[in-house]
Amino acid sequence: MKRKTNPELIDQENPEWSREDFQRARPAAEVLPDLCGVQGAAKMLKSRGRPKSVVTKTHVNIRLDSDVLEAFKGRGRGWQTLINRALREWLAEEKSGKSGAG
């Protein structure tokens, strides 16, 4: 059974494509040179996704206490970066011998 579209979600300025729209569509490689020039099109078609970072990170899975995780997440966007920064600061203290652990 097909779902009905919520009329409040219909975008009048950008309606859903019809079968005819898809049949008329052309690949970006054909259209962009006319719109942006050959060099501009080449640059746009070359770069895909997010730019690669100079400093890469390693994906890990880590288990944290709920209260620790919620405290970092409670700071909003960038909470994973905050955890990384906290660990980096702890590591610097540990290397310099200022850590209270021992």
C-alpha positions as protocol buffer text, in pm:
chain_id: "A"
residue {
  index: 1
  type: MET
  ca { x: 0 y: 0 z: 0 }
}
residue {
  index: 2
  type: LYS
  ca { x: 145 y: 336 z: -104 }
}
residue {
  index: 3
  type: ARG
  ca { x: 186 y: 600 z: 168 }
}
residue {
  index: 4
  type: LYS
  ca { x: 19 y: 934 z: 119 }
}
residue {
  index: 5
  type: THR
  ca { x: 250 y: 1233 z: 104 }
}
residue {
  index: 6
  type: ASN
  ca { x: 208 y: 1480 z: 387 }
}
residue {
  index: 7
  type: PRO
  ca { x: 91 y: 1800 z: 209 }
}
residue {
  index: 8
  type: GLU
  ca { x: 285 y: 2013 z: 460 }
}
residue {
  index: 9
  type: LEU
  ca { x: 610 y: 1852 z: 343 }
}
residue {
  index: 10
  type: ILE
  ca { x: 560 y: 1923 z: -29 }
}
residue {
  index: 11
  type: ASP
  ca { x: 811 y: 2177 z: -154 }
}
residue {
  index: 12
  type: GLN
  ca { x: 641 y: 2383 z: -425 }
}
residue {
  index: 13
  type: GLU
  ca { x: 973 y: 2534 z: -540 }
}
residue {
  index: 14
  type: ASN
  ca { x: 1138 y: 2194 z: -573 }
}
residue {
  index: 15
  type: PRO
  ca { x: 868 y: 1937 z: -655 }
}
residue {
  index: 16
  type: GLU
  ca { x: 931 y: 1565 z: -666 }
}
residue {
  index: 17
  type: TRP
  ca { x: 1072 y: 1453 z: -1000 }
}
residue {
  index: 18
  type: SER
  ca { x: 847 y: 1275 z: -1246 }
}
residue {
  index: 19
  type: ARG
  ca { x: 948 y: 991 z: -1478 }
}
residue {
  index: 20
  type: GLU
  ca { x: 984 y: 1251 z: -1756 }
}
residue {
  index: 21
  type: ASP
  ca { x: 1218 y: 1462 z: -1541 }
}
residue {
  index: 22
  type: PHE
  ca { x: 1446 y: 1162 z: -1492 }
}
residue {
  index: 23
  type: GLN
  ca { x: 1441 y: 1083 z: -1864 }
}
residue {
  index: 24
  type: ARG
  ca { x: 1548 y: 1441 z: -1949 }
}
residue {
  index: 25
  type: ALA
  ca { x: 1823 y: 1448 z: -1685 }
}
residue {
  index: 26
  type: ARG
  ca { x: 2186 y: 1451 z: -1801 }
}
residue {
  index: 27
  type: PRO
  ca { x: 2501 y: 1358 z: -1608 }
}
residue {
  index: 28
  type: ALA
  ca { x: 2685 y: 1641 z: -1434 }
}
residue {
  index: 29
  type: ALA
  ca { x: 2990 y: 1575 z: -1652 }
}
residue {
  index: 30
  type: GLU
  ca { x: 2783 y: 1680 z: -1955 }
}
residue {
  index: 31
  type: VAL
  ca { x: 2615 y: 1984 z: -1799 }
}
residue {
  index: 32
  type: LEU
  ca { x: 2883 y: 2143 z: -1579 }
}
residue {
  index: 33
  type: PRO
  ca { x: 3132 y: 2245 z: -1853 }
}
residue {
  index: 34
  type: ASP
  ca { x: 2863 y: 2468 z: -2009 }
}
residue {
  index: 35
  type: LEU
  ca { x: 2774 y: 2618 z: -1671 }
}
residue {
  index: 36
  type: CYS
  ca { x: 3114 y: 2648 z: -1501 }
}
residue {
  index: 37
  type: GLY
  ca { x: 3372 y: 2610 z: -1776 }
}
residue {
  index: 38
  type: VAL
  ca { x: 3591 y: 2308 z: -1837 }
}
residue {
  index: 39
  type: GLN
  ca { x: 3833 y: 2377 z: -1550 }
}
residue {
  index: 40
  type: GLY
  ca { x: 3555 y: 2456 z: -1302 }
}
residue {
  index: 41
  type: ALA
  ca { x: 3368 y: 2141 z: -1400 }
}
residue {
  index: 42
  type: ALA
  ca { x: 3683 y: 1929 z: -1368 }
}
residue {
  index: 43
  type: LYS
  ca { x: 3745 y: 2066 z: -1020 }
}
residue {
  index: 44
  type: MET
  ca { x: 3386 y: 2008 z: -909 }
}
residue {
  index: 45
  type: LEU
  ca { x: 3377 y: 1655 z: -1049 }
}
residue {
  index: 46
  type: LYS
  ca { x: 3715 y: 1565 z: -898 }
}
residue {
  index: 47
  type: SER
  ca { x: 3636 y: 1654 z: -538 }
}
residue {
  index: 48
  type: ARG
  ca { x: 3387 y: 1424 z: -373 }
}
residue {
  index: 49
  type: GLY
  ca { x: 3295 y: 1414 z: -9 }
}
residue {
  index: 50
  type: ARG
  ca { x: 3473 y: 1583 z: 276 }
}
residue {
  index: 51
  type: PRO
  ca { x: 3834 y: 1691 z: 215 }
}
residue {
  index: 52
  type: LYS
  ca { x: 4094 y: 1457 z: 359 }
}
residue {
  index: 53
  type: SER
  ca { x: 4246 y: 1581 z: 682 }
}
residue {
  index: 54
  type: VAL
  ca { x: 4620 y: 1616 z: 719 }
}
residue {
  index: 55
  type: VAL
  ca { x: 4589 y: 1466 z: 1067 }
}
residue {
  index: 56
  type: THR
  ca { x: 4398 y: 1140 z: 1040 }
}
residue {
  index: 57
  type: LYS
  ca { x: 4227 y: 973 z: 1330 }
}
residue {
  index: 58
  type: THR
  ca { x: 4180 y: 607 z: 1411 }
}
residue {
  index: 59
  type: HIS
  ca { x: 3833 y: 466 z: 1460 }
}
residue {
  index: 60
  type: VAL
  ca { x: 3789 y: 284 z: 1793 }
}
residue {
  index: 61
  type: ASN
  ca { x: 3503 y: 152 z: 1998 }
}
residue {
  index: 62
  type: ILE
  ca { x: 3529 y: 246 z: 2364 }
}
residue {
  index: 63
  type: ARG
  ca { x: 3306 y: 182 z: 2663 }
}
residue {
  index: 64
  type: LEU
  ca { x: 3260 y: 477 z: 2897 }
}
residue {
  index: 65
  type: ASP
  ca { x: 3063 y: 521 z: 3216 }
}
residue {
  index: 66
  type: SER
  ca { x: 2722 y: 671 z: 3139 }
}
residue {
  index: 67
  type: ASP
  ca { x: 2778 y: 981 z: 3351 }
}
residue {
  index: 68
  type: VAL
  ca { x: 3110 y: 1055 z: 3177 }
}
residue {
  index: 69
  type: LEU
  ca { x: 2955 y: 1014 z: 2833 }
}
residue {
  index: 70
  type: GLU
  ca { x: 2653 y: 1229 z: 2920 }
}
residue {
  index: 71
  type: ALA
  ca { x: 2877 y: 1503 z: 3060 }
}
residue {
  index: 72
  type: PHE
  ca { x: 3065 y: 1526 z: 2730 }
}
residue {
  index: 73
  type: LYS
  ca { x: 2753 y: 1490 z: 2515 }
}
residue {
  index: 74
  type: GLY
  ca { x: 2586 y: 1757 z: 2726 }
}
residue {
  index: 75
  type: ARG
  ca { x: 2837 y: 2008 z: 2590 }
}
residue {
  index: 76
  type: GLY
  ca { x: 2675 y: 1971 z: 2247 }
}
residue {
  index: 77
  type: ARG
  ca { x: 2837 y: 1929 z: 1907 }
}
residue {
  index: 78
  type: GLY
  ca { x: 3203 y: 1834 z: 1915 }
}
residue {
  index: 79
  type: TRP
  ca { x: 3179 y: 1616 z: 2223 }
}
residue {
  index: 80
  type: GLN
  ca { x: 3407 y: 1352 z: 2067 }
}
residue {
  index: 81
  type: THR
  ca { x: 3668 y: 1620 z: 2004 }
}
residue {
  index: 82
  type: LEU
  ca { x: 3639 y: 1721 z: 2371 }
}
residue {
  index: 83
  type: ILE
  ca { x: 3705 y: 1363 z: 2479 }
}
residue {
  index: 84
  type: ASN
  ca { x: 4009 y: 1353 z: 2249 }
}
residue {
  index: 85
  type: ARG
  ca { x: 4134 y: 1684 z: 2394 }
}
residue {
  index: 86
  type: ALA
  ca { x: 4086 y: 1561 z: 2752 }
}
residue {
  index: 87
  type: LEU
  ca { x: 4280 y: 1244 z: 2678 }
}
residue {
  index: 88
  type: ARG
  ca { x: 4555 y: 1444 z: 2506 }
}
residue {
  index: 89
  type: GLU
  ca { x: 4585 y: 1676 z: 2810 }
}
residue {
  index: 90
  type: TRP
  ca { x: 4601 y: 1376 z: 3043 }
}
residue {
  index: 91
  type: LEU
  ca { x: 4871 y: 1221 z: 2825 }
}
residue {
  index: 92
  type: ALA
  ca { x: 5077 y: 1542 z: 2832 }
}
residue {
  index: 93
  type: GLU
  ca { x: 5051 y: 1556 z: 3211 }
}
residue {
  index: 94
  type: GLU
  ca { x: 5144 y: 1189 z: 3236 }
}
residue {
  index: 95
  type: LYS
  ca { x: 5452 y: 1241 z: 3017 }
}
residue {
  index: 96
  type: SER
  ca { x: 5565 y: 1541 z: 3218 }
}
residue {
  index: 97
  type: GLY
  ca { x: 5524 y: 1354 z: 3546 }
}
residue {
  index: 98
  type: LYS
  ca { x: 5255 y: 1587 z: 3681 }
}
residue {
  index: 99
  type: SER
  ca { x: 4990 y: 1320 z: 3712 }
}
residue {
  index: 100
  type: GLY
  ca { x: 4868 y: 1241 z: 4060 }
}
residue {
  index: 101
  type: ALA
  ca { x: 4839 y: 871 z: 3976 }
}
residue {
  index: 102
  type: GLY
  ca { x: 5111 y: 642 z: 4086 }
}
